[in-house]
């Protein structure tokens, strides 16, 4: 996924910021940067963030002791999100950010103090490379992945605020059709914590599209472990929403494009209401 040619340079976005991207050192050892921008110069007041877009694990981590089949599963990433995001970014002309590392390395949507931050077990699967990590090893992951990614989120928001735009924040995720033997009936989940300014019209929009919608299902936006929506949305007084699309609906290119169109059809009418939704 390449950046649009008309995008502002990454270094311009981060000029003078306390946490610039660490792309230079990572490239020196053949590693991609810990995030990727799409449609960075987009005109929409909607910003899209994909915390779990990648299953990439640095070569030096030896797959965290897991084989390829395990790393292709949902424990490593949110299946389908990296395919939906480019379609959605173009349809909305919305600046978009994708994490460039697996949630197994460090989960950007978990508080650093939570057990899920660097999981030793994920959905009953042991992660050997995460066991008994010392303080220094944990901090290295925080500095190399977690902080640069969230610095990028913050700067995208600050760039909009500097233009006098209070952006609508959309965090895009996906969920498994079955968990612990229980089938999940929802096509899409709409999650929020205390601020439902954006969540409510989004729920109504998906229902108008004929979708089966989970309200704070299959997870709750009020989870004390979650980070992104709380930190960047409610923490700044901006209207956020977290969308969870069922993975079997977006695990093909056609499915990803179809659901991008559905999401765009829901969000587009809200663009003109962005200022009102922020009050």
C-alpha positions in Angstrom: 0.0 0.0 0.0 1.7 3.1 -1.2 1.1 6.7 0.0 -0.7 9.0 -2.4 1.7 11.1 -4.4 0.0 14.3 -3.2 0.5 13.5 0.4 2.4 15.9 2.7 5.8 14.4 3.6 5.9 12.4 6.8 8.8 14.5 8.1 6.7 17.7 7.6 3.9 16.2 9.7 6.4 15.5 12.5 8.4 18.7 12.3 9.2 19.8 15.8 7.4 16.9 17.5 8.7 15.2 20.5 8.3 11.7 19.1 9.3 11.6 15.4 9.1 8.4 13.5 12.0 6.0 13.9 12.0 4.9 10.2 15.7 5.6 9.6 17.1 3.1 12.1 14.6 0.5 11.2 15.3 0.8 7.5 19.0 0.3 8.3 18.2 -3.2 9.5 15.7 -4.0 6.8 12.6 -3.3 8.9 9.6 -1.2 7.8 8.5 1.7 9.9 6.0 1.0 12.7 3.1 2.7 10.8 1.9 3.6 7.4 -0.1 6.7 6.2 -2.8 6.6 3.5 -4.4 9.7 2.0 -2.6 11.9 4.4 -3.6 15.1 2.6 -7.3 14.1 2.5 -9.9 16.8 3.0 -12.3 14.8 5.2 -12.7 15.7 8.9 -12.8 11.9 9.5 -9.5 10.3 10.6 -9.2 6.6 10.4 -6.9 4.6 12.6 -6.1 0.8 12.3 -4.4 -0.4 15.4 -4.2 -4.0 14.4 -3.6 -3.8 10.6 -0.4 -5.8 10.5 0.9 -9.2 11.5 4.5 -8.1 10.9 7.0 -9.4 13.5 10.7 -8.2 13.2 13.0 -11.0 11.9 15.1 -10.7 15.1 12.1 -11.8 17.2 12.0 -15.2 15.4 8.2 -15.1 15.1 8.0 -15.0 18.9 8.3 -18.8 18.7 5.1 -19.2 16.7 4.8 -20.9 13.3 3.3 -19.3 10.2 -0.2 -20.8 10.7 -0.5 -19.2 14.1 0.7 -15.9 12.9 -1.9 -15.9 10.1 -4.7 -16.2 12.7 -6.5 -13.3 14.4 -4.2 -13.5 17.4 -1.6 -11.7 15.4 -3.7 -9.0 13.7 -7.2 -8.0 12.7 -7.9 -9.9 9.5 -9.2 -7.8 6.6 -8.6 -4.4 8.1 -5.6 -3.6 6.0 -7.7 -4.4 2.9 -10.7 -2.3 3.9 -8.6 0.7 4.9 -7.3 1.8 1.5 -10.8 1.5 -0.1 -12.3 3.5 2.8 -9.6 6.1 2.8 -10.2 6.8 -0.9 -13.9 6.8 -0.6 -14.0 9.3 2.2 -10.8 11.2 1.2 -9.9 10.6 4.8 -6.3 10.6 6.3 -5.6 7.1 7.6 -3.0 5.5 9.7 -2.2 1.8 9.8 0.0 0.2 12.5 3.0 -1.7 11.0 3.5 -4.4 13.6 1.7 -7.3 15.1 -0.4 -6.9 18.2 1.7 -9.8 19.6 4.8 -7.7 19.6 3.0 -5.0 21.6 -0.7 -4.2 21.4 -1.2 -0.5 20.6 -4.8 -0.7 21.8 -3.9 -1.9 25.3 -2.6 0.2 28.3 1.0 -0.7 28.9 0.2 -1.9 32.4 -2.4 -4.4 31.2 -1.7 -8.2 30.7 -2.8 -7.8 27.1 -0.1 -5.3 26.3 2.6 -8.0 25.5 0.5 -11.2 25.8 2.1 -14.4 27.0 -1.1 -16.2 25.9 -3.5 -15.1 23.2 -6.8 -17.0 22.7 -5.4 -20.0 24.5 -2.2 -19.9 22.3 1.0 -19.6 24.3 3.4 -16.9 22.9 6.9 -18.2 23.9 8.7 -15.0 22.8 6.7 -12.9 25.2 7.4 -15.0 28.3 9.4 -13.7 31.2 10.4 -10.5 29.4 12.6 -8.2 31.4 11.9 -4.5 32.0 14.5 -3.5 29.4 13.1 -5.8 26.6 9.6 -4.5 27.3 10.7 -0.9 27.2 12.5 -1.5 23.9 9.1 -2.6 22.4 7.4 0.5 23.9 10.0 2.8 22.4 10.3 1.1 19.0 6.6 0.5 18.3 4.0 1.8 20.8 5.3 5.3 21.2 6.0 6.1 17.5 2.6 4.7 16.5 0.7 6.8 19.0 2.9 9.9 18.2 1.7 9.5 14.6 -1.9 9.3 15.8 -1.5 12.4 17.9 0.2 14.4 15.1 -2.6 13.6 12.7 -5.1 14.9 15.2 -3.0 18.0 15.9 -2.6 18.7 12.2 -6.4 18.9 11.9 -6.8 21.0 15.0 -4.2 23.4 13.7 -6.5 23.9 10.7 -9.5 24.7 12.9 -11.0 21.2 12.3 -12.2 19.1 15.2 -11.9 15.6 13.6 -14.2 12.7 14.0 -12.1 9.7 15.0 -12.8 6.2 13.6 -10.9 3.3 15.0 -11.2 0.3 12.6 -11.0 -3.3 13.8 -12.3 -6.7 13.0 -13.5 -9.7 15.1 -13.7 -13.5 14.7 -17.1 -15.1 13.6 -16.7 -17.6 16.4 -15.1 -17.3 19.8 -14.9 -20.1 22.4 -17.4 -22.1 20.3 -20.0 -19.3 20.3 -21.1 -17.9 17.0 -21.3 -14.1 16.9 -24.3 -12.9 14.9 -23.3 -9.3 14.3 -22.0 -8.1 11.0 -20.5 -5.0 12.6 -20.0 -3.8 16.2 -20.1 -0.2 17.2 -18.1 0.5 20.4 -17.8 3.6 22.6 -17.1 4.4 26.2 -18.9 7.4 27.8 -19.1 9.5 24.7 -21.7 8.3 22.2 -22.0 11.4 20.1 -20.6 9.6 17.0 -21.6 6.1 18.0 -25.4 6.7 18.0 -25.7 8.2 14.5 -23.3 5.5 13.2 -25.5 2.7 14.7 -28.5 4.3 13.1 -26.7 4.5 9.8 -25.7 0.8 9.7 -29.2 -0.3 10.6 -30.5 1.9 7.8 -28.1 -0.1 5.5 -29.7 -3.3 6.7 -26.7 -4.4 8.8 -26.9 -6.5 12.0 -25.3 -4.2 14.5 -23.8 -5.0 17.9 -24.0 -2.1 20.4 -20.7 -2.4 22.3 -20.6 -6.0 21.0 -18.7 -8.3 20.7 -16.5 -6.1 22.9 -17.2 -3.0 25.0 -15.6 0.4 24.4 -15.7 0.8 28.1 -13.0 -1.9 28.7 -10.4 -0.5 31.1 -7.7 -2.3 29.1 -8.4 -0.4 25.9 -6.2 2.6 25.0 -6.7 4.3 21.7 -10.3 5.4 21.8 -9.9 6.6 25.4 -6.6 8.3 25.0 -7.0 10.1 21.6 -10.8 10.5 21.5 -12.4 11.0 24.9 -9.0 12.2 26.4 -9.1 15.1 23.9 -12.8 15.7 24.0 -13.2 14.6 20.4 -16.0 12.4 19.1 -14.7 8.8 18.6 -16.1 5.5 17.6 -14.6 2.0 17.3 -15.9 -0.2 14.5 -15.5 -4.0 14.6 -16.3 -5.7 11.3 -16.7 -9.5 11.3 -13.7 -11.1 9.7 -15.4 -13.5 7.4 -17.1 -10.6 5.7 -13.8 -8.9 4.8 -11.3 -11.7 4.2 -11.5 -11.3 0.5 -10.8 -8.2 -1.7 -14.4 -8.1 -2.9 -15.7 -8.3 0.7 -13.3 -5.6 1.9 -14.4 -3.3 -0.9 -18.1 -4.0 -0.2 -17.8 -3.2 3.5 -15.7 -0.1 2.8 -18.6 1.1 0.7 -21.1 0.3 3.5 -19.0 2.1 6.1 -18.5 5.1 3.7 -22.2 5.3 3.1 -22.7 5.5 6.9 -19.9 8.0 7.6 -20.3 10.3 4.5 -23.6 12.0 5.7 -22.0 12.7 9.1 -19.1 14.7 7.5 -21.4 17.7 7.1 -22.4 17.4 10.7 -18.9 17.1 12.1 -19.1 20.4 14.0 -22.5 19.6 15.4 -21.4 16.2 16.5 -18.5 17.7 18.5 -20.7 19.9 20.6 
